[in-house]
């Protein structure tokens, strides 16, 4: 029993409280190495202050941060772009550039809990984050004006986040479509896969213990965090982007 509980605690610590770089400049530099064609553009936005910062408070009194960038001309289109696990909003700047320069969108880049300048004691794995992104969507008119047509685009854990968001019955009507890129079907299945491949362990009983410990430590049930169930309830047009060479998700 102690081994199982210890394994469950270790799993929640490794998966939900990983150590990673959160500083702005380090994240921007790392992103620039992967996308050198966009580096000068991103650097100019950051240095000039064109990429602005904003914050909001959630119902549980967490302060969340985001970056936003108005379109070159007044626009009624906004792209809300959601980063992935241990990433940073700056990691989505190449996608932001596409939406802004090719589609004339305003850009909003939320920082998920436990990332960057946002509060959080652990990863939300998309489940907690879906409600935070919904709150950011509700803040869009204050940033860019009323009657915005919004696309929500998420990558990896951000992809799971926007799928989980799609099942919310009170999703604002301003959300016209969703783009999810390589999001996982559910937190349980993703953890189950990693437990098997990284630690060569079956899901029972360690994953069940981890579920209970996560509920106790962080207040949410990762077995309930299903993108599949959310999409089943969704009526928002959605583009799914996945590749057969992706063996992680």
N, C-alpha and C positions, 0 to 999 in steps of 0.2 A: 504493500500500500504506500509506503514511504517512497519507494522508487517511482511508482506511477505518479504520485503527487509531485515529486521532485522533477520528473520528466515533463509533466504538464506545466509546472511553473517555469521551467527552463524554456519550453517552447513559446510560452506567452512573452517571456522576456526577450527572446531572440527575434520573434516575428513581429511583436507589437511595440517593442522599445529598442530598435536597432540604433547603433551609433553610425552617424554619417555627417558629412560636411553640410552646414546650413548657411554659411556666410554668403552674402550677395556676390562679392567680387570673385570669390573662389568658384562659386557655381557658374557665374558668367564666363570665367576663363575656361572652365572644364567644358562648358557647352560650346564655346568658340573653337575648341580643338576638334570637336565632332562636326561642326558646321561652319568651316572657315569662310564660305562664301557669304555668310550673313554676319560675320563678326564685326566688320566696320560699321554696318548699319545699327546693330544692337549697341555697340559701344557709344555711338553718337547719341542714341536715345537715352542711355543711362547717364552719360556725362553731362548732357545738356539739361537734364531734368524733365524731358518730354514724357518719359515714362513715370507717371505720378503714382504716389502711394495713397492708400485709404484704408480705413479699418471699420469694423462693425462689432457689436456685441451680440452674442447668441442668447437664447433663452436660459441656458445654464451658466451665463456670465463669463463665457470664454471670449477673449478678444481675438478676432481673426484679421489677418492682413491680406491685402491684394494690391496689384498694380493695375493701372488702367491707362489707355492710350486712345484719345479721340481720333476719329478719322480725319483725313486732310480737309474734307469739307463736311458741312452738316449732314449727318446720315441718320436714317431710321433703322439701320441694321447694326446689330451688336453680336459679336462672337464672345461667348464665355468659354474659356479654354482651361481645362483641368489637368494638372500634371499627375505624374504617377508616384509610385512607392519610392521613398527616399530621394525624390527629385525636388525641383524648385520651379516656380513659375518661369524663371529664365530658361529652363530647359524646353519650354514650349514656344520660344520666340520665333523660330523658323515657321511654325504653323501660324502664329499671330501675323507674321509678315504677309503670308499668303492671303489671309482673310482681309487684311487692311489694304494691301496694294492691289490685289486682283478683284476683290469683292466689295471694297469700299466700306468695310465694317469698322465700327468702334471696337476696341479690344478691352476685355476684362479678364485678368489672370488671378484667380483666387489662390491663396496659399492654404493648403489643407492643414488640419490640426497636426501638431507635432513636427511641422516643417517650417523652415524659415522663421519669420517673425510672428507666426501664429501661436497661440497658446495650445496646450494639449499635453496630457500625461502619457498618451500612447497613440499608436496608429488607429485610425477609424476604419481602415480597409474598405472604404467606400460607403459603409452602412451609416455611420454617423455623418460622414462627409456629405451624403446626399441631401440632408436637411440643411447643412451649411451652404451648399451650392444653391439650393432653393432660396435661401435668405439673400444670397448675392444677386440672384436673378431679380428678386423683389426690389433690390437697391439700384438696379440699372437705370430707371427713369431719373433718379436723383443725380446720376453721373452724366447721362447723355441726352436726357430729355424724354418726354412722354411718347407713347405709341411706338415703342421699339419692336422690331421683329428680331427675335433672338434665336441663334443657333448655339447649342451647347455641345462642345467637342471635348472628349476625354481620351487619354492615352493610358493604357495598362491599368493600374489601379484607378486612374481617372476614368478609363473606359468603363470599369465596373461601377464606379460612382455614378456616371451619367445614366447607365442602364437602371441602376437601383432608383435613381431619381425619377425615371420615366414612369414608374408605377405609382407615383404619388397622385392621389385623386384630386388634390387641390393645386396641381402644377399650374402656374400662371399661363393664361392663354397667349401671352406674348412669346412663349417658346414654340416656334414653328417647326423645328426639326432638331434631331440629335445625331451626332456622329460619334460612334464608339470604335476605338482602335485597340485591338488586342486586349480587351477586358476579359476577366475570368467569369465562369458561370456562377460560382459561389465561393465564399471564403472557406467554407468547410472542405469543398473539393480541392481547392488550391492548397490548403494546409495538408490535406490527406496525401496529395501527390508529393509534396516536399518532404513530408515525414517518411514516406516510403523510399524516395530516391536519395535523399540526403542522409537519412539515419537508418534506413533499412528496417523500419518498424511499422507494424500494422496500426491502423487508426485506433482500434480498441486495445487497451483502455486509455492510452496516453492522450489522444485527441479529445476524448470525452472529459478527462480530468482537466485538460487545458481549457475546454469550453467553460467548465464550472469556475475555474480560477479566474478566467477573463471576466466572467460575470461579476465575480466578487471584487476583483481589483479595479475594473474599468467600467462596469455598469452596462455592458451590452453583450448580447448573445450572438457569437459569430455563426452559429448554425442557422440563425434566422436571416443572415445576410446573403440572400440569393438574388443574383441578377436575373436568373431564369424566371423566378416567380414574379419579379417586378415587371419584366418585359411582357409576361403573359397578361398583365393588367393594363398595359400601355396602349394608347391610341395615337401617340405622336410618331410621325414619320421618322424612321431611323436608318442610317447607313452603317452597316457592320463591315469593319475592315479586319481581316485575319489572314495569316499566311501559313501554309503547310510546313514551312521551315521553322516555325516558332514552336519549340518543344518545351518552353517554360510555361506559357499560358495555354 
